[in-house]
Amino acid sequence: MKLVAVSAGLSTPSSTRLLADRLAEAVHGELAPQGLDVETEVVELRELAVAVANNLVTGFPPPPLAAAIDAVTGAAGLIAVTPVFTASYSGLFKSFFDLIDPDALTGKPVLIAATGGTARHSLVLEHALRPLFSYLRADVVPTAVYAASEDWGSGGDAYTEGLPARIRRAGGELAARMAARPSRAASEDDDVTALERQLSDLRFD
């Protein structure tokens, strides 16, 4: 089972990458006790920025970008994290997902997250990211995670849920969907096998 995290952070170190890593750890923490072997791959869009731009112009992805696209489309679960620029996702983030086939994420469990300097941008999750992945027909988990600068190191209080708790809850939701997908796929395979047996029993005399 493969988990892919897409990070659109531009700096090194990056709070966007840090949030992606924390979310991936939360998913691992939920799946490991179930005996599920999870491999995690992080796609750093900063390293693919030139390739993304060239692909938009030429229509042909170079090997590293093609590998990143294949990783995203082939993952059992996806974490997508972007910094907030001008009250929305970054241009690099949107450009990368513009290269994904519109049907490639259908039904795929996706956890959306974003980082920003102030909590005032937290609605970007609902007015930008969730509509994007809903358009791609992904299975977006209910809990989206936004991390403002002041959220790091904060445990919350009696009236607000802190960042660590939101990460755990979102990770648990994604893990539950990832764990359920293999059983659904196996059920579909069983249905196909049963149909094949029925067809093989038919006699066309």
Beta strands, then each sheet from edge to edge (+ up, - down):
strand 1: 2-7
strand 2: 39-44
strand 3: 77-85
strand 4: 88-89
strand 5: 109-116
strand 6: 139-140
strand 7: 145-148
sheet 1: 2+ 1+ 3+ 4-
sheet 2: 2+ 1+ 3+ 5+ 6+
sheet 3: 2+ 1+ 3+ 5+ 7+
end
